[in-house]
Amino acid sequence: MRVTESEQQILKLFEDGDRALIAADIAELSCIFADDYVQYDESGKSSTKQDVINSLNSGAIRYLSMVSTETERPMADCRITTREIQLKKRKLRNVLSNI
């Protein structure tokens, strides 16, 4: 299946966001994440764009690695893509408070 220019731009944005999360690049994430961005952890707890940025900025959390899988479902005139990301993270605040 041929990938359109728009799809290439979206894929690049996903990749840039992945790199910015791992690098804790606050400026890049602020540009990439929409103001209504929400992510959910394995327990179902939601975090807004500002929650994620605050956690990274304060050092409360650090993303160590990421595995991303996509599932596509073709429709009549579009495609629905679901993206699941498995993040390996470490809560730094707890580690540092034990020193």
C-alpha beads as a LAMMPS data file, in Angstrom:
LAMMPS data file: protein, C-alpha beads

99 atoms
98 bonds

1 atom types
1 bond types

-500.0 500.0 xlo xhi
-500.0 500.0 ylo yhi
-500.0 500.0 zlo zhi

Masses

1 110.0

Atoms # bond

1 1 1 0.000 0.000 0.000
2 1 1 1.372 3.402 -1.008
3 1 1 1.927 5.887 1.820
4 1 1 0.767 9.416 1.054
5 1 1 2.718 12.548 1.913
6 1 1 0.219 13.340 4.694
7 1 1 0.691 9.866 6.176
8 1 1 4.475 10.306 6.026
9 1 1 4.140 13.591 7.940
10 1 1 1.997 11.915 10.602
11 1 1 4.463 9.023 10.960
12 1 1 7.332 11.506 11.311
13 1 1 5.396 13.350 14.004
14 1 1 4.902 10.063 15.903
15 1 1 8.625 9.286 15.622
16 1 1 9.591 12.805 16.739
17 1 1 7.248 12.482 19.724
18 1 1 8.741 9.110 20.652
19 1 1 12.268 10.551 20.552
20 1 1 11.207 13.615 22.555
21 1 1 9.642 11.445 25.293
22 1 1 12.780 9.317 25.663
23 1 1 15.013 12.428 25.615
24 1 1 12.662 14.322 27.985
25 1 1 12.720 17.167 25.450
26 1 1 10.122 19.465 27.012
27 1 1 10.251 22.092 24.250
28 1 1 9.695 19.504 21.517
29 1 1 6.872 17.769 23.400
30 1 1 5.177 21.122 24.006
31 1 1 5.092 21.656 20.251
32 1 1 4.112 18.092 19.273
33 1 1 1.422 17.295 21.845
34 1 1 -1.977 18.859 21.203
35 1 1 -3.388 20.925 24.065
36 1 1 -6.040 18.223 24.609
37 1 1 -3.477 15.357 24.539
38 1 1 -4.191 12.551 27.015
39 1 1 -2.245 9.343 27.614
40 1 1 -3.214 6.387 29.783
41 1 1 -0.931 4.127 31.781
42 1 1 -1.342 0.387 32.340
43 1 1 -3.735 0.962 35.256
44 1 1 -5.963 3.284 33.218
45 1 1 -4.770 6.479 34.946
46 1 1 -4.893 9.416 32.557
47 1 1 -2.229 12.088 32.181
48 1 1 -2.736 15.319 30.267
49 1 1 -0.119 17.083 28.174
50 1 1 0.705 19.302 31.153
51 1 1 0.881 16.315 33.545
52 1 1 3.423 14.568 31.290
53 1 1 5.491 17.716 30.830
54 1 1 5.428 18.520 34.562
55 1 1 6.498 14.965 35.473
56 1 1 9.397 15.048 33.020
57 1 1 10.405 18.591 33.944
58 1 1 10.427 17.898 37.694
59 1 1 12.314 14.635 37.287
60 1 1 9.456 12.646 38.799
61 1 1 9.521 10.233 35.867
62 1 1 11.847 9.259 33.050
63 1 1 10.982 7.136 30.010
64 1 1 13.767 4.632 29.354
65 1 1 12.529 2.785 26.266
66 1 1 9.533 2.476 24.001
67 1 1 7.962 -0.164 21.762
68 1 1 5.231 1.031 19.428
69 1 1 2.784 -1.118 17.462
70 1 1 0.155 0.058 15.014
71 1 1 -2.987 -1.625 13.763
72 1 1 -4.749 -0.334 10.675
73 1 1 -8.340 -0.892 9.693
74 1 1 -9.262 0.264 6.162
75 1 1 -12.618 1.961 5.731
76 1 1 -14.407 3.143 2.568
77 1 1 -12.589 6.461 2.213
78 1 1 -10.112 6.443 5.125
79 1 1 -8.033 4.271 7.410
80 1 1 -8.279 4.020 11.196
81 1 1 -4.907 3.557 12.874
82 1 1 -4.655 2.484 16.494
83 1 1 -1.287 2.979 18.138
84 1 1 -0.252 1.130 21.266
85 1 1 2.908 2.195 23.016
86 1 1 4.656 0.224 25.711
87 1 1 6.867 2.519 27.724
88 1 1 9.474 1.427 30.205
89 1 1 9.667 4.150 32.802
90 1 1 11.324 4.869 36.103
91 1 1 9.959 7.088 38.829
92 1 1 13.017 9.102 39.795
93 1 1 11.524 11.005 42.705
94 1 1 11.242 7.799 44.766
95 1 1 14.769 6.712 43.886
96 1 1 16.262 10.066 44.842
97 1 1 14.350 10.350 48.104
98 1 1 16.046 7.167 49.356
99 1 1 19.550 8.653 49.052

Bonds

1 1 1 2
2 1 2 3
3 1 3 4
4 1 4 5
5 1 5 6
6 1 6 7
7 1 7 8
8 1 8 9
9 1 9 10
10 1 10 11
11 1 11 12
12 1 12 13
13 1 13 14
14 1 14 15
15 1 15 16
16 1 16 17
17 1 17 18
18 1 18 19
19 1 19 20
20 1 20 21
21 1 21 22
22 1 22 23
23 1 23 24
24 1 24 25
25 1 25 26
26 1 26 27
27 1 27 28
28 1 28 29
29 1 29 30
30 1 30 31
31 1 31 32
32 1 32 33
33 1 33 34
34 1 34 35
35 1 35 36
36 1 36 37
37 1 37 38
38 1 38 39
39 1 39 40
40 1 40 41
41 1 41 42
42 1 42 43
43 1 43 44
44 1 44 45
45 1 45 46
46 1 46 47
47 1 47 48
48 1 48 49
49 1 49 50
50 1 50 51
51 1 51 52
52 1 52 53
53 1 53 54
54 1 54 55
55 1 55 56
56 1 56 57
57 1 57 58
58 1 58 59
59 1 59 60
60 1 60 61
61 1 61 62
62 1 62 63
63 1 63 64
64 1 64 65
65 1 65 66
66 1 66 67
67 1 67 68
68 1 68 69
69 1 69 70
70 1 70 71
71 1 71 72
72 1 72 73
73 1 73 74
74 1 74 75
75 1 75 76
76 1 76 77
77 1 77 78
78 1 78 79
79 1 79 80
80 1 80 81
81 1 81 82
82 1 82 83
83 1 83 84
84 1 84 85
85 1 85 86
86 1 86 87
87 1 87 88
88 1 88 89
89 1 89 90
90 1 90 91
91 1 91 92
92 1 92 93
93 1 93 94
94 1 94 95
95 1 95 96
96 1 96 97
97 1 97 98
98 1 98 99
